[in-house]
Amino acid sequence: MTSLAGLPLAAAGEVGEGFFRNHETAPCQAKPSHLFCWDWARENIDRFGTPTLQQFELVAISVVLGFAVAFTLALIAHRRRWLRPPLLAGTGILYAIPSISFFLLLLPITGRSRETAIIALSAYTLQIIYRNVTVGLDNVPDSAKDSARGMGMTDRQILWRVELPLALPEIIGGLRIATVSTIAIATLAVFAGAGGLGTQILGEGHLRFPTAIVVVIAIVVVLAFIFDAILLTIQYLSTPWRRARVS
């Protein structure tokens, strides 16, 4: 397999001889002791574009799917308290499975695909989101619910008009934690054949060239800030009473 420049490429996780010949063109690229090579990063930053987009999509889909499942489970447990321990234990078991092992365990079932990565990544969000939703609902003052009942609201109306709005800060707080952790774990999606930034760590001998790894870390951090800023903005816009109280 060859690149556009005619240099041989190695498969993911393998070291290609052409990779190191190409890196010997500049002193900082030829010495493993150099943690970061600006010249290589500037010349090759475009190769991180597609993996970054793949990482973004994996995180967005996984978090949305995980939130939908965890939120539903939390609402069920909120009405049927006896379900809390088993649901908490179940999501906790999923969260405790080592990341790479989870991807590999799913391969015989779903194969090497983006769906495999999304299933695993979504499972890792369940414990965090589920716990925060239940804690947020529990922290709603009884006086607020009693006032709503006094106004003639039904239990369903109290849930959607009183409890969930007041629990929103805790819910989004859990969503922020789950999202940031998913961004980091999504680099392992390469083991499921789902692409992402992990391809730039394992591919073309990058494990022996720290500059590529540093670039991946920087992109992951930037993605975390972007997602976190989006969620903070949603929380700010959806809780006007908190702004009024502060002012």
Secondary structure, 3 states (H helix, E strand, C coil): CECCCCCECCCCCCCCHHHHHHHCCCHHHHCCCCCCCHHHHHHHHHHHHHHHHHHHHHHHHHHHHHHHHHHHHHHHHHHCHHHHHHHHHHHHHHHHCCHHHHHHHHHHHHCCCHHHHHHHHHHHHHHHHHHHHHHHHHCCCHHHHHHHHHCCCCHHHHHHHHHHHHHHHHHHHHHHHHHHHHHHHHHHHHHHCCCCCCHHHHHHHHHHCHHHHHHHHHHHHHHHHHHHHHHHHHHHHHCHHHHHHHC
